[in-house]
Amino acid sequence: MVVYLAKRIAGAAVVLAVVSVITFALAFLVPGDPAIHLAGEHATRQEIAAVRAELGLDQPLAVRYLTWAAGALQGDLGTSLYNSQPVSEILADRLPVTLSLAVAAMAVAVAISLPLGVLAAVRRDGRLDRIISSVTALAVATPSFWLGLMLILAFAIALPVFPATGYRPLEDGVTVFAAHLALPAVTLGVAAAVEPTRQLRAALADVLDADFIRTAKAKGLLPAAVVSRHALRNAAVPYVTVIGLETGQLLGGAVVVESVFGLPGLGTLAEITVTRQDLPVLQGIVIVSTVVVVAANLAVDLAYRWLTPGAAA
């Protein structure tokens, strides 16, 4: 397991290095000049040149990348071009919001997909299976912003159970924290539950036709015990894999959901950053998001090894 983990960490490091190079290069292909944006549209060439020199934008791209990468390895992701605040501090303020939303949305996705996938597999080709298939198809076709607005109308305005917008940290109390995340998490989690439901249904349906399942049934085990003790673990590998892959989609979907519910997370920060052409912050967002996705994939790999202990490294 130690060798396996070392290989996966090495692979993750390579992925992060490649992403950092691509991100750094693409950031400077964004239309517009940050120096002009900071100096003002009516600034002279000399003033713009002075701003570029102060920010190091007059250096070759390779030199700028190596300087930035050396600082990033020490936790220094640069300084915001907009307010001169360290990027690490900006992300530290925003990241807990997005991570809280992503974790809550993943919990909603699991709470939806696990029972629906099992029911669809156990009742495959039946009426319940067709209903679940229709519901998942409807969930795919439903835009997140529309679902979020409908939830606000239903549970924040018509029935004022949850707050419509805003975020409260966990330090303010579990109840307040959960109340502010409830509607955004459901909005994001519904879409994230679709593919895991389908994967679990397909994998579990195949397992239920296996010989060892017939043997378990012949021994007189109850259907619930057959599914929970024997079938579900063997069908869990593709399900866990898809759950891990949903992490990237959750971070992407957070841009829309955070805007709808007024959450001060990485999604809204990315939207503001692109408008301001604040390249260091934009790079920091991409790198931190990549770290989160890579960590989730590493956790999936370890879960896969636990579910299939005989698998090759």
Steps between C-alpha positions, in 0.01 A plus 500: 500500500789738574648447152157542343442824691844631404428434132166679520652800679774521238239490225301771677811718518552464125138595435531809718823604325343464154187688606707779651695547175188498284312731734785747524540510123129527420443771760717737301310424179186657648409809295606827657802625689490494881745791509262717297211389719687605815657817363173618344386543144639853482846414635806582294731239355761583760250448783386169354862390456570590863206289617614208286851521644365521856289188448776314319292478183794620292692178575499201262213260560733216605669719761165613636381139525810377681478790746132428561552122529780544754273713713202264455704210638541706817131591516542841338266524201581861427322827563169623363536761227178663617555564870859378566370238743683164509319246285538236770303716745226566245463129425513411869194721556307354206604134490311386816174622346545303179629190678204510741262529205675219309501263798135574578404456135690170485312382810173589327612319184585184695176519700306515173701270274564211740138406576377583150776295337430201724124520448539533123732197487282282726187599303670519161276518194204557732284805558721634779809466282331697222389771742853540638639511146254775410583697813874486429442609141295795627774591747759508220282734295433739789736803511657554840413869510132425430485232768670735745251777430207259539636380834534861615143576400370185670706475819626853561208717388177298489605286797776696677683194633849569367684826425504596133855631481818539701741278688570449869815321618488192719624708794161674508327171579424176320132583450563839341786358292286213367198725437698729270648206309182294467350652184833547315605144587174353370527709183851377431449147632198413286697526177799322655280204599397408145807319370575313827139377502534364148838342563386332821186371334696348210776350717265362764270348237796306357613383844151380592514258207829346617524140621609586855186711542285204397689290755435757772131502414491118500639504856188685607646846556250783493509720186615800702790302644597369157517854362670667797749225595592351162384695196552862600872480580573326169305767313655788694818546293343682201272688738789628712695588185216713365453667838865601491472632146202710603733715713617697197142553383400618845773764498393608152134512596584704807556805277129513410362384835712742704380785280134403544524470878753778560768275649847659531689198365750425224226504237400861554865591549586351159223703338628822657862415424442450128325837482790671677764307304664415832726227360679391824167438673366315195807278494463434872136397456589253226791351695302463823207346310738258333645400837149427629413288195831312512453433872150367431631272226773375734236420761305309233812301410548405865134407531535285189795319657295441815204367304718280278798399718625256240537763228840561352687815596 
